Amino acid sequence: MENTGPFSKLPPGSTSDPAPFGKYLLLGMIARGGMAEVYRARTRTADRLLAIKCMRPQLAKETRFVDMFIREGKLAVLLDHDAIVRTYEIGRVEGRYFIAMEYIGGKDLTQLLRRCQEANQRIPVPHAVYIAARMCEGLHYAHTRADAEGRPLNIVNRDVSPSNVRLSYDGDVKLIDFGIAQAMLKFTSEIGVLKGKFSYMSPEQIRGMPLDARTDVFSTGIVLHEMLTTEKLFRGDTEFALMEKVRKAEIVPPSKFNRRVQGALDQLVLRALARDLPERFQSAAEMAEALYGILDTYGFTQGELQEFIRGLCRQDYAKELEEVEVCKASLPSEEPDSFSGEHSVPEMEIIESSEPSSLPARPTERLEVIDAPTEPQPDPGPKGGLWAKIKGRFGK
């Protein structure tokens, strides 16, 4: 099914002709997958960039998928932590469902690993340890998130993989698509979501057993092993063969592939990847503490990760800076109410909304907000730094 309306005008990377979409202006497609298209965007009254993720039209015809999209989107807006990409709201414009998120200029971990392979190098050991530690911070926050009455939400990501780890050009590490992973996994037979995902599952997930936070710990261990070795941990010629390898969880220490990995880190990885749950780290916070303990021996700073990413992706970083400046200067000369022709759209209708003040609403187009944060979320703790500076965010 072809895109219609504002979407039909926007080839990937286009910034010359912003397309109205509710209170947003779409500034060009930046990614497209089997389930969604992602656009750079901005509000009409501010130059702050966002990412607008729009459900593919064919999926919007499935009521059950839309219901899951909305439910999981509502979960995503509850997660306010600096190691998780912030979700501002979910809604729809003229039948097109979307999620508005913070924009993170950079690469996902899959892209970074691919770039390392092309350059015949690895992610440095302390950088990999730091990335994994930040992943654990975001996971622990979600695992222990409670509702307004203090009842645990029992959130488990279930989809921790390199493609869901975003690395900014400033050295930030953020989990993405946190709230919608469960919805996506329920449509594997229809849209092939699980293709390539078995490699990052835990043994208990492969066996269809009940899952808790420790499944995300195992998946984080897989990602860390891959960062240290630049090789996938689990491979198989068939899906069955791959699933059998995950079930058995026979792990080769990363030092066998990378001599820079020391014994303490080997043991940490093996513990995260323990097949039996009691032998594994019992929480993401416990794994993070162990990772920061190792990282302390390197004297690592976040600026080193920033320098590494910018250096490895030098041309892409320069292009990003140029495109962002163009996007920020892309406010149309016309007033939003004066769009004519194909830009003429119905007045915006808000069903429910309580948005950050940095994202002001302006009635210009039919936009139905399904959910948004209803109150400011508590501060998860101090930002940045090593374990000694941030351990307070994990609580008891």
C-alpha angles and dihedrals in degrees: 000000000000122000117254136194116016093350095064090064099056120085115183111288097011114149102155099087114032113209120219114239112171108298090340134084114219111221103188140309115279101177140011129194139166092274107031150006121229123211135187107239145169137192118258093245103042137046095225112124125228137179116240114199112198124195114238110257095239091058092049087067089067108084093197092053092048090050091053092044090055095043094048091043089057088055092050094056089059093062109089108167132125092236092057124066106251117244112207103184147330124222146122138261116203091337095316112122117215145173120216113211139167113277116242115191108209141061136302116240093254090058092047093051090049090051090051090053091050090050092045093238141106135234103265113257098246091047091053091048091050093049091051092047092053090048089054091051092055092044094050091050090054094042091055099038114131132194126247090279092052095254114144113251091207092217117184118180098209091184107070106152138134092265089060095053114087120201116195125212086246092061098259119147117209136171113228135200089022098149098043103047093097092052092050094051092058093064100053097124093052104041105015097243094155095055104121093004098097087077090068101043127107122242091251091051091051089051092051094242126151110282134217136170092294092072088063089048090056092048090049088052089054091051092048091049090051092049091052095047104026085225131105111254097215122041134165139170090229134026089249092053090047092050090050091055091051091048092052093043094198101174128200109208112251091236088073087069100029119037090196090071109098127214096259091056091046089056092047092053092047091051092050088050097046110141093215113068098223090057094052127084103281094218140016088243090059090051091047091053091052091048094050089048089059093041091056089068091061100052087227123178130193089241088070091060090048091052092047095051094044091048095047092046099033098146094043091050092052090048091049092054091050095047093046091054090050091048093050090052094047101098106135118247090233122080109256091246092056100063110130138192112013089001092062105108139162122274115277117261118201116199098179130350142154106167136175112273089243089068103058118188120230120184105242109120141017105279124161114198111210097188142341135169109295097200139009112282121233118268106263091212141274118334131241129351132094129298095282090059100044108029090107091074091069094062120202 
